[in-house]
């Protein structure tokens, strides 16, 4: 079930550079696509270095398209195999994190950071990488934050959703951290 999220992973669905979306800039002078790539690239780099070394993970939306492109077959096979080998608690945590974030990649990054099963993947210098609940929530809500910064927040909707994602991710950390 979680593999279906890879095809439209929130972390990999970057806004088009075409039209108005490619021209609007935030207070820091960045387009939405620039913010999305800035946030996604360190997560992808970590996963393709420590979890799935050498694997190719690419954005699912081209700069001028809204139709998602699939990941390479090898990428899908490696990730499917990795998921199939997860212990029960990690699999349950992964599923919860994927459902909360709409991102298999953000969920895997959070799982690897907090699960005792993957302590060997974290070097001593990376023990305090800072990838926790807040970083995962920020990574999976980049577009919503962008839109609310530009156009404003809907009270009792955006604020509730923001906290709910953090609550769900917190439950994942508690589940896999023992």
N, C-alpha and C positions, 0 to 999 in steps of 0.2 A: 504494500500500500504506500509506504513512504517513498518508494522509487518514482512513483507518478509525479511527485513534487519536483523532482530534478528537471523535468521538461519545462517547467515554468517557475523555477526557483526565484523567490523574491529577491535574493541577493544578486541574481543574474539578469533580471528584467530591467535593463537600463532604458531610460527615456530616450526618445528619438532626438537627434540633433536638428531635425527638419522642423519647419514651421515655428510657431510661437514658443514651443517648449525649448527649442534650441537657442532662443534669444533671451528668455527671461533669466535674470541672475539674482541670486540672493544678496544679502548685505555684504557678504565676503567677495562678491563678484564672480561666483561660480554658477554654472548652469546645473540643473538637476542631474544630468548625466555625469558631469564632473564630480559632483558630490557622491553619487552612487558608485562610481569607479574608485574614488578615493577610499571609501569605506569598504568596498568589496575586495579590492586587491590584496590587502594584508591577510584577510581571512583565506582567500584562495591560495595565496602563497604559503601560508602555514599548512593548509591541508595537502597541497601538492609537494611539500617538502617533508613533513613529518608523518602524515597519515597515509597518503597514497603517493609516495615519491615518484616524480616524473610524469604523473598523470596529467592529461590536458583537460582543463575545465575552461569553457569559454562562455561568454555572454550568450543568452538565448535569444536576445533581440539585437538585430543589426541596427546601426545608427539611423537607418532610414526605413525601418520596418516595424510592424506591430505583430507579425506572425512569428511565433517562436521556432527556433531551429533546434533540433535534438543535439544532445551531446554525442561525441563519437562513441561507436559501439564498444570499444575497449574501455572507455570511461564508465559507461553503464555497467559493463560486466564486472569490473574491478569493484565498483561501489556496491553492487548487488552482492557480490561475494563477501565483502567486508561486513555488510549488514547481516548477512546470513550467519556469520560466525559470532555475532554478539551474544553475550550471556543474557539471560532473561531480564534482569533488572535494567541493563543498559538498553536493551531493545525497547522495553516499556518507556524508559526515559526519552529515548530517541523519538519514539512515536509521539509522545506528549509535546516535546519541543518542536517537532515538525508541524504538528497541528496548530500550535500557538504562533509560530513564526512564519508559516507558509514557506519555509526554507529548509531543505535537507542539509545544506551546507552550513548554515548558522547553527542548526541543531547538532550536527556532528562536531563542529568547533567547540560548542559549549560542553558537550558530552566528554570529549577528549580532555578538556581543561579540568573538569570536576570529578570524573569517574576514577576510582582507585584502579580500575582495570587498565587504564591507560597512563598510569604514573610514569612508566618507562619511556613514553613518547615525549614527556616534558623534561627538558634538560633543567639542571639546577638554576641556570640563569633565567629560565622561563617560568619558574614557579610563581612569580608575581607578574605574569603577563598582563593582568588586568582584564582578561576576557571573561567577564562574568555576566550576571543578569543584565546589568545596565548596558554593557557593550553589545550583547546579543539583541536586546530590545531595540537599541538604537539602529543596529544593522538591518533589522527586519522592518523597521518603520520609517526608513529614510524618506520615502515619497510622501507619506502622510505628514511627517514633520515639515517637509518642504512646503507642502500645500497649506498647512495651517500657519506657517510663518508668513506665507505670501498673502493668504486670503482670510485668515482668522480661524478660530477654533469654534466648533459647535459645542456649547456647554452641555454637559451630561451625555456626551457621545465620545468625542475625541479624548477627553480627560479620563473617562471611565475605561475606554479601550486601552489607553496608555498604561494604566495601572493594572488592568487585567492581564496584559501580556507579561508584565513583570511578576505578577503573582504566579502565573502558570510556569514561567521559567524558574522561579524560585522553588517550586515543587519538584522540578526536574533535578535541580542541584541537590536538594535534600534526598531525593530518591537514589541517585547514583553515587553520592558521596558517602553513604553509609552512615 
